[in-house]
Amino acid sequence: MTLPRDRNDREYRKFIKRGDVDSTIAVVSQNPFISQVYEDSGNTYVCSAVAGTALTDSLWKISRFDVDGNARLCDGDDNFDNVATDAATVAALSYS
């Protein structure tokens, strides 16, 4: 059964007012990323990926921060195409 258009509009506005639609939007807008942080020789490596990504998957974006707070990106880009297996592996990647 299809409700008349004006009734659908009223029902939709009720959902908005109650927050039912907003709660769905909130799930989408929550941060879906996880981070793995490693420290090595004065550098901090922040690895980010979609929640559920294995550390061995080439689906991580990695940033390196030195003691002065300068940031460098792995491979010089912000692509999610690196592994975050362990500190030694992450430190051996190239940053620019």
Phi and psi in degrees as a GROMACS rama.xvg file:
@    title "Ramachandran Plot"
@    xaxis  label "Phi"
@    yaxis  label "Psi"
@TYPE xy
-98.4035  130.056  THR-2
-76.1866  148.701  LEU-3
-57.4758  150.898  PRO-4
-52.7766  -46.3397  ARG-5
-64.3195  -33.0795  ASP-6
-69.27  -42.2851  ARG-7
-58.6719  -43.9297  ASN-8
-60.7981  -42.7883  ASP-9
-63.913  -43.1205  ARG-10
-63.2112  -42.0667  GLU-11
-60.6051  -45.0376  TYR-12
-61.783  -35.4199  ARG-13
-62.0085  -43.9924  LYS-14
-60.3591  -45.0736  PHE-15
-60.2549  -45.8483  ILE-16
-63.8722  -41.0717  LYS-17
-75.6741  -22.5676  ARG-18
99.4006  2.44634  GLY-19
-61.2416  -44.6233  ASP-20
-71.4146  -41.1119  VAL-21
-61.0214  -36.0677  ASP-22
-66.1874  -35.2678  SER-23
-65.3672  -42.5107  THR-24
-64.7186  -37.7157  ILE-25
-62.3869  -37.3951  ALA-26
-62.9312  -40.3857  VAL-27
-69.3543  -35.6537  VAL-28
-88.0709  -8.2257  SER-29
-66.5959  153.003  GLN-30
-66.4832  110.544  ASN-31
-86.029  10.7167  PRO-32
-99.1159  153.977  PHE-33
-117.985  158.378  ILE-34
-128.941  143.612  SER-35
-121.468  126.978  GLN-36
-115.612  132.567  VAL-37
-124.53  149.856  TYR-38
-125.298  139.146  GLU-39
-159.233  122.424  ASP-40
49.8266  45.751  SER-41
83.4964  -3.1907  GLY-42
-104.518  146.899  ASN-43
-115.456  129.68  THR-44
-110.588  122.944  TYR-45
-110.129  116.118  VAL-46
-107.496  128.78  CYS-47
-125.525  141.777  SER-48
-156.72  168.825  ALA-49
-65.9793  139.944  VAL-50
-52.0963  134.96  ALA-51
97.0418  -5.49079  GLY-52
-74.9311  131.899  THR-53
-72.4455  147.263  ALA-54
-60.0708  -26.1352  LEU-55
-86.5967  -7.18288  THR-56
-78.4212  141.82  ASP-57
-82.3859  60.7672  SER-58
-134.587  28.1514  LEU-59
-112.329  142.561  TRP-60
-102.641  131.163  LYS-61
-126.695  134.387  ILE-62
-121.814  143.032  SER-63
-113.743  131.001  ARG-64
-116.743  127.315  PHE-65
-88.2958  179.944  ASP-66
-63.0999  -22.8796  VAL-67
-87.1135  -1.06225  ASP-68
87.6528  5.00685  GLY-69
-71.6977  134.639  ASN-70
-104.037  140.343  ALA-71
-132.29  142.36  ARG-72
-96.8821  142.585  LEU-73
-63.9294  132.457  CYS-74
62.8213  8.97909  ASP-75
73.5813  12.4961  GLY-76
-138.149  170.627  ASP-77
-107.408  33.6814  ASP-78
-77.934  150.23  ASN-79
-91.8335  74.2347  PHE-80
-140.702  30.1257  ASP-81
-125.201  163.96  ASN-82
-98.4851  153.931  VAL-83
-127.369  40.9494  ALA-84
-54.5039  -51.3392  THR-85
-160.967  174.432  ASP-86
-60.4678  -41.9071  ALA-87
-64.4413  -42.7207  ALA-88
-64.5949  -45.2706  THR-89
-66.0675  -40.8744  VAL-90
-66.7915  -28.3297  ALA-91
-79.1796  -10.6574  ALA-92
-72.4631  161.52  LEU-93
-90.7874  141.677  SER-94
-129.675  139.509  TYR-95
